Amino acid sequence: MKFVAWFFAITVHVAAYLTRAPALAMADSSRHLDGVLGRRSLVVASLLLGAVVALAMLPFPSPFHIVRRRRLSRR
């Protein structure tokens, strides 16, 4: 039930910003507003950090792989 309420709230939030987001992104990139460099740096740093963590986790086993192996071995 909590997930349904959360999903509904997120859907309303995304729908509210769906029309404004492109204009805000273009204004942020075309004008030299205060904090643009900081925001862009944080976005790029978070994407790079996410990619590094994803690559670093590849050698470790995942519980999803274990479940799949068990199902395949039962056949």
PyMOL commands that set and color helices and strands:
alter all, ss='L'
color gray80, all
select helices_A, chain A and resi 2-18+21-30+36-57+63-74
alter helices_A, ss='H'
color red, helices_A
deselect
rebuild
show_as cartoon
